[in-house]
């Protein structure tokens, strides 16, 4: 019975990219005028204008412009350009696809991105569709352009995902402010990206346009559940290199994760007691990640919500708190912020106890 329960938890952990019952699909964004140019003179391969599934587990975004994107295949390394309806408009090298996108900026009247963007990163085993409800909520505000970014989470390691994220950030052109909302593994991808671009001795730092980050259910201190599950049959095949890193290589991975030097807040799922939702791991948890594991020194605000790991993405309170933090740097108010000033060691209680948010 124990192993049946653990197998079910694996299924929940990796999830599915298909929208769950009641999950909204991304709201189409308006199109409008030009972005950049390419100097490639090579003739691109002919393209068959055809619908695609949008990319799931085999494709990673390296360029995102609203609902348009250039993706790279995890096995063949070739790229393709998808439009807002997921039709393939070009394929070949990245330069081939970028050149075609620049041409389409003129013919289809695509506008540059707005001054402020939010990049939404999904977790293990999902795609950008998992972040769509939260993205649609943030778009209603009108303050931000929300970019849903997909990566082949079960087909490469965290370092590789971080390199692709760097390409997305570098392609944002004249955008003046960049924010992030990340779920689960997406937070480790983001922290690896920040570490890759930080070298104080040589004056290297992450993109100065990055302003705020909201972390949802992040395994900032590793994932005990992954360690428990690693001996199950097919575990490596199901979770891929990234999941195996959480299970077997956390000490090494953690050395390459930066603490953001911008304002960041953390929303964790849990019961708010010592029992948690998963009987196989100690302490409070959201079924997948323990509350203790979500903590990261320096967080400007922190809350525990009565929610399972996957349900954080559709939780109305999460949507509200995320919007407030992106706008103001707090979840409820500046006076009621709950910063993390010390992270507990394994087996200890946190130096500060977060007040569970009310449903």
C-alpha positions as CSV (number, residue, x, y, z in Angstrom):
1,X,0.0,0.0,0.0
2,X,2.9,2.3,0.8
3,X,4.4,2.0,-2.7
4,X,1.0,2.4,-4.3
5,X,0.6,5.7,-2.5
6,X,4.1,6.8,-3.5
7,X,3.5,6.0,-7.1
8,X,0.3,8.1,-7.0
9,X,2.4,11.0,-5.6
10,X,4.8,10.7,-8.4
11,X,1.9,11.1,-10.9
12,X,0.8,14.2,-9.0
13,X,4.4,15.5,-8.8
14,X,5.0,15.5,-12.5
15,X,1.4,16.3,-13.3
16,X,0.2,16.9,-16.9
17,X,0.4,19.9,-19.1
18,X,-3.2,19.6,-20.2
19,X,-5.4,22.2,-18.4
20,X,-7.2,20.7,-15.5
21,X,-11.0,20.9,-15.0
22,X,-11.9,24.6,-15.1
23,X,-8.4,25.8,-16.0
24,X,-8.4,28.7,-18.4
25,X,-6.3,28.7,-21.5
26,X,-4.1,31.7,-22.1
27,X,-6.0,34.8,-23.0
28,X,-5.0,35.8,-26.6
29,X,-3.0,39.0,-26.6
30,X,-3.5,41.7,-29.2
31,X,-1.0,42.0,-32.0
32,X,0.6,45.1,-33.3
33,X,4.5,46.4,-34.8
34,X,8.4,45.6,-35.1
35,X,11.1,44.1,-33.0
36,X,14.7,43.4,-34.3
37,X,16.7,42.4,-37.3
38,X,19.0,39.5,-38.2
39,X,22.0,39.5,-40.4
40,X,21.7,35.8,-41.5
41,X,22.0,35.5,-45.3
42,X,21.5,31.7,-45.4
43,X,18.3,30.5,-47.1
44,X,16.0,28.9,-44.5
45,X,14.5,25.5,-45.2
46,X,11.0,25.5,-46.7
47,X,8.2,25.5,-44.1
48,X,5.0,23.5,-44.1
49,X,2.4,25.8,-42.5
50,X,0.8,23.4,-40.1
51,X,-0.7,23.2,-36.6
52,X,1.3,21.8,-33.7
53,X,0.6,20.9,-30.1
54,X,2.6,23.9,-28.9
55,X,5.5,21.9,-27.4
56,X,5.4,19.8,-24.3
57,X,8.4,18.0,-22.7
58,X,10.4,17.9,-26.0
59,X,10.5,21.7,-26.8
60,X,12.1,24.5,-24.9
61,X,11.3,28.2,-25.5
62,X,14.3,30.4,-26.3
63,X,12.4,33.5,-27.5
64,X,8.9,34.6,-26.4
65,X,7.0,37.6,-27.8
66,X,3.5,37.4,-26.3
67,X,2.1,34.2,-27.7
68,X,4.7,33.8,-30.4
69,X,7.8,31.8,-29.6
70,X,10.9,30.2,-30.9
71,X,11.4,26.7,-29.5
72,X,14.3,24.3,-29.6
73,X,13.8,20.5,-29.7
74,X,15.6,18.7,-26.9
75,X,16.9,15.8,-29.1
76,X,17.4,17.2,-32.6
77,X,18.4,20.7,-31.5
78,X,16.5,22.2,-34.5
79,X,14.3,25.3,-33.9
80,X,10.8,26.3,-34.9
81,X,8.8,29.5,-34.8
82,X,5.2,29.1,-33.6
83,X,2.5,31.8,-33.9
84,X,-0.2,32.7,-31.3
85,X,-2.3,29.7,-32.6
86,X,0.6,27.3,-32.4
87,X,1.0,27.0,-36.2
88,X,4.6,26.5,-37.4
89,X,5.7,29.6,-39.3
90,X,9.4,28.6,-39.8
91,X,11.9,26.0,-38.8
92,X,15.7,25.3,-39.0
93,X,18.3,27.2,-37.0
94,X,17.5,29.8,-34.4
95,X,18.7,32.6,-36.7
96,X,16.4,31.2,-39.5
97,X,13.4,31.5,-37.1
98,X,14.3,34.8,-35.7
99,X,14.8,36.3,-39.2
100,X,11.3,35.0,-40.2
101,X,9.8,36.5,-37.1
102,X,11.3,39.9,-37.8
103,X,9.8,39.7,-41.3
104,X,6.4,38.8,-39.9
105,X,6.6,41.8,-37.5
106,X,6.1,43.9,-40.6
107,X,3.5,41.9,-42.5
108,X,1.4,41.0,-39.4
109,X,1.9,44.3,-37.6
110,X,3.4,42.9,-34.3
111,X,4.1,45.5,-31.7
112,X,7.1,45.6,-29.3
113,X,6.5,44.4,-25.8
114,X,5.3,46.8,-23.2
115,X,7.7,48.3,-20.6
116,X,6.9,45.8,-17.8
117,X,6.8,42.0,-18.2
118,X,6.2,39.0,-15.9
119,X,7.9,35.8,-17.0
120,X,5.9,32.7,-15.7
121,X,7.8,29.5,-15.3
122,X,6.1,26.1,-14.7
123,X,7.3,23.2,-12.7
124,X,8.4,19.6,-13.3
125,X,6.4,17.7,-15.9
126,X,4.2,20.7,-17.0
127,X,4.1,23.3,-19.7
128,X,3.1,26.9,-19.9
129,X,-0.6,25.9,-19.9
130,X,-0.2,25.1,-16.2
131,X,0.4,28.8,-15.5
132,X,-2.4,30.1,-17.7
133,X,-5.0,30.8,-15.0
134,X,-2.6,32.9,-12.9
135,X,-1.3,34.7,-16.1
136,X,-4.9,35.6,-17.1
137,X,-5.5,37.0,-13.6
138,X,-2.4,39.2,-13.8
139,X,-3.3,40.4,-17.3
140,X,-6.6,41.8,-16.1
141,X,-4.6,44.3,-14.1
142,X,-3.1,45.8,-17.2
143,X,0.2,46.7,-15.5
144,X,2.2,43.8,-17.0
145,X,2.7,41.8,-20.1
146,X,2.7,38.2,-19.0
147,X,5.0,35.8,-20.9
148,X,4.3,32.1,-20.4
149,X,7.6,30.2,-20.9
150,X,7.9,26.4,-21.5
151,X,10.9,24.2,-21.1
152,X,11.4,20.5,-21.5
153,X,11.5,19.9,-17.8
154,X,11.9,16.1,-17.9
155,X,14.4,16.0,-20.8
156,X,17.3,18.1,-19.5
157,X,19.0,19.1,-16.3
158,X,18.5,22.4,-14.4
159,X,21.6,24.0,-15.8
160,X,20.4,23.5,-19.4
161,X,17.0,24.9,-18.5
162,X,18.7,28.0,-17.0
163,X,20.7,28.5,-20.2
164,X,17.5,28.6,-22.2
165,X,15.9,31.0,-19.8
166,X,18.8,33.3,-20.2
167,X,18.2,33.4,-24.0
168,X,14.5,34.4,-23.3
169,X,15.6,37.2,-21.0
170,X,18.3,38.4,-23.4
171,X,15.8,38.7,-26.2
172,X,13.4,41.0,-24.4
173,X,14.7,44.1,-26.2
174,X,13.5,47.5,-24.9
175,X,11.6,46.1,-21.9
176,X,12.4,48.2,-18.8
177,X,11.2,46.0,-16.0
178,X,11.3,42.2,-15.7
179,X,9.5,40.2,-13.0
180,X,9.1,36.4,-12.4
181,X,6.5,34.1,-11.1
182,X,7.8,30.5,-10.8
183,X,6.2,27.3,-9.6
184,X,8.1,24.4,-8.0
185,X,11.1,23.4,-10.1
186,X,10.8,26.6,-12.1
187,X,12.3,28.4,-9.1
188,X,15.4,26.4,-9.2
189,X,15.8,27.1,-12.9
190,X,15.4,30.8,-12.1
191,X,17.9,30.7,-9.2
192,X,20.4,28.8,-11.4
193,X,20.0,31.4,-14.1
194,X,20.7,34.2,-11.5
195,X,23.8,32.3,-10.3
196,X,25.1,31.8,-13.8
197,X,25.0,35.6,-14.3
198,X,26.5,36.6,-10.9
199,X,30.3,37.1,-10.4
200,X,30.9,39.9,-7.9
201,X,34.7,39.7,-8.4
202,X,34.3,40.6,-12.0
203,X,31.3,43.0,-11.7
204,X,29.0,40.5,-13.3
205,X,25.4,40.6,-12.2
206,X,21.9,39.4,-13.4
207,X,19.9,41.7,-15.7
208,X,19.4,44.9,-13.7
209,X,15.8,45.1,-15.1
210,X,14.8,42.2,-12.8
211,X,12.6,43.8,-10.0
212,X,10.5,41.3,-8.2
213,X,10.0,37.5,-7.9
214,X,7.2,35.4,-6.5
215,X,8.0,31.8,-5.7
216,X,5.2,29.3,-5.5
217,X,5.9,26.0,-3.7
218,X,9.7,26.2,-4.3
219,X,12.0,23.3,-3.2
220,X,14.6,25.9,-2.1
221,X,16.1,23.5,0.4
222,X,15.8,20.4,-1.7
223,X,12.9,17.8,-1.8
224,X,12.8,15.0,0.7
225,X,10.0,13.4,-1.3
226,X,12.3,13.0,-4.3
227,X,14.8,11.2,-2.2
228,X,12.1,8.8,-1.0
229,X,10.9,8.1,-4.5
230,X,14.2,7.6,-6.2
231,X,14.2,3.8,-5.7
232,X,10.9,3.3,-7.4
233,X,10.9,1.6,-10.8
234,X,10.9,4.0,-13.7
235,X,11.5,7.0,-11.4
236,X,14.4,8.3,-13.6
237,X,12.3,7.9,-16.8
238,X,9.3,9.7,-15.3
239,X,11.1,12.7,-13.7
240,X,14.1,13.0,-16.0
241,X,17.5,14.6,-15.2
242,X,16.0,17.5,-13.3
243,X,14.0,15.2,-11.0
244,X,17.0,13.0,-10.5
245,X,19.1,16.0,-9.5
246,X,16.6,16.7,-6.7
247,X,16.8,13.1,-5.5
248,X,20.5,12.4,-5.8
249,X,22.5,15.5,-6.5
250,X,21.0,18.2,-4.3
251,X,24.3,19.1,-2.5
252,X,25.9,19.8,-5.9
253,X,22.9,21.5,-7.4
254,X,22.5,23.8,-4.4
255,X,26.0,25.2,-4.9
256,X,24.9,26.7,-8.2
257,X,21.7,28.4,-7.0
258,X,21.7,32.1,-6.2
259,X,19.6,33.9,-3.6
260,X,17.9,36.7,-5.6
261,X,19.3,40.2,-4.9
262,X,15.9,41.7,-5.8
263,X,12.7,41.6,-3.7
264,X,11.2,38.2,-3.6
265,X,8.3,36.6,-1.8
266,X,7.4,32.9,-1.1
267,X,4.0,31.2,-1.0
268,X,4.0,27.7,0.4
269,X,1.2,25.2,0.6
270,X,0.5,23.3,3.8
271,X,-1.9,22.7,6.7
272,X,-0.3,25.1,9.1
273,X,0.5,22.3,11.6
274,X,3.0,19.5,12.1
275,X,1.1,16.8,10.2
276,X,1.1,18.1,6.6
277,X,-0.7,16.5,3.7
278,X,1.8,13.7,3.0
279,X,2.1,11.0,5.6
280,X,5.5,9.9,4.2
281,X,7.4,13.0,4.9
282,X,7.9,14.8,8.3
283,X,6.4,18.1,9.2
284,X,4.0,20.4,7.2
285,X,3.9,20.1,3.5
286,X,1.7,20.5,0.3
287,X,1.9,16.8,-0.6
288,X,5.1,17.4,-2.7
289,X,7.2,20.0,-1.0
290,X,7.7,20.5,2.8
291,X,7.0,24.0,4.2
292,X,10.5,23.9,5.6
293,X,12.0,23.2,2.2
294,X,10.3,26.3,0.6
295,X,12.1,28.8,2.9
296,X,15.0,30.9,1.6
297,X,16.9,33.5,3.6
298,X,16.1,37.1,2.5
299,X,12.5,36.6,1.4
300,X,10.7,39.9,1.9
301,X,7.4,38.2,2.6
302,X,6.2,34.7,3.2
303,X,2.9,32.9,3.6
304,X,1.6,29.4,4.1
305,X,-1.7,28.7,2.2
306,X,-4.0,25.7,2.8
307,X,-3.4,24.3,-0.7
308,X,-1.9,21.3,-2.4
309,X,1.2,21.7,-4.5
310,X,-0.5,21.8,-7.9
311,X,-3.6,23.7,-6.6
312,X,-1.4,26.7,-5.8
313,X,-1.6,27.7,-9.4
314,X,-5.4,27.9,-9.4
315,X,-5.8,29.3,-5.9
316,X,-7.6,32.7,-5.8
317,X,-5.6,33.8,-2.8
318,X,-2.3,32.9,-4.6
319,X,-3.5,35.1,-7.6
320,X,-4.3,38.0,-5.3
321,X,-1.1,37.8,-3.3
322,X,1.1,37.4,-6.4
323,X,-0.4,40.5,-8.0
324,X,0.1,42.5,-4.8
325,X,3.7,41.5,-4.4
326,X,4.5,42.3,-8.0
327,X,3.0,45.7,-7.6
328,X,4.1,46.6,-4.0
329,X,6.6,44.1,-2.6
330,X,4.2,42.5,0.0
331,X,1.4,40.0,0.1
332,X,-1.1,41.8,2.4
333,X,0.5,45.1,3.5
334,X,4.0,46.5,4.3
335,X,3.1,46.4,8.0
336,X,2.2,42.7,8.0
337,X,5.1,41.4,6.0
338,X,6.7,38.2,7.3
339,X,10.3,38.2,6.1
340,X,12.5,35.2,6.5
341,X,15.5,36.2,8.6
342,X,16.8,32.7,9.3
343,X,16.3,29.3,7.6
344,X,15.9,26.3,9.9
345,X,18.4,23.4,9.6
346,X,16.9,20.0,8.9
347,X,14.9,18.8,11.8
348,X,14.7,22.2,13.4
349,X,11.8,24.7,13.5
350,X,12.1,27.9,11.6
351,X,13.4,30.9,13.5
352,X,10.3,32.7,12.5
353,X,6.9,31.0,12.2
354,X,4.8,32.2,9.3
355,X,1.1,32.8,10.0
356,X,-1.0,30.5,7.8
357,X,-3.1,32.6,5.4
358,X,-6.8,32.2,5.8
359,X,-8.7,30.5,2.9
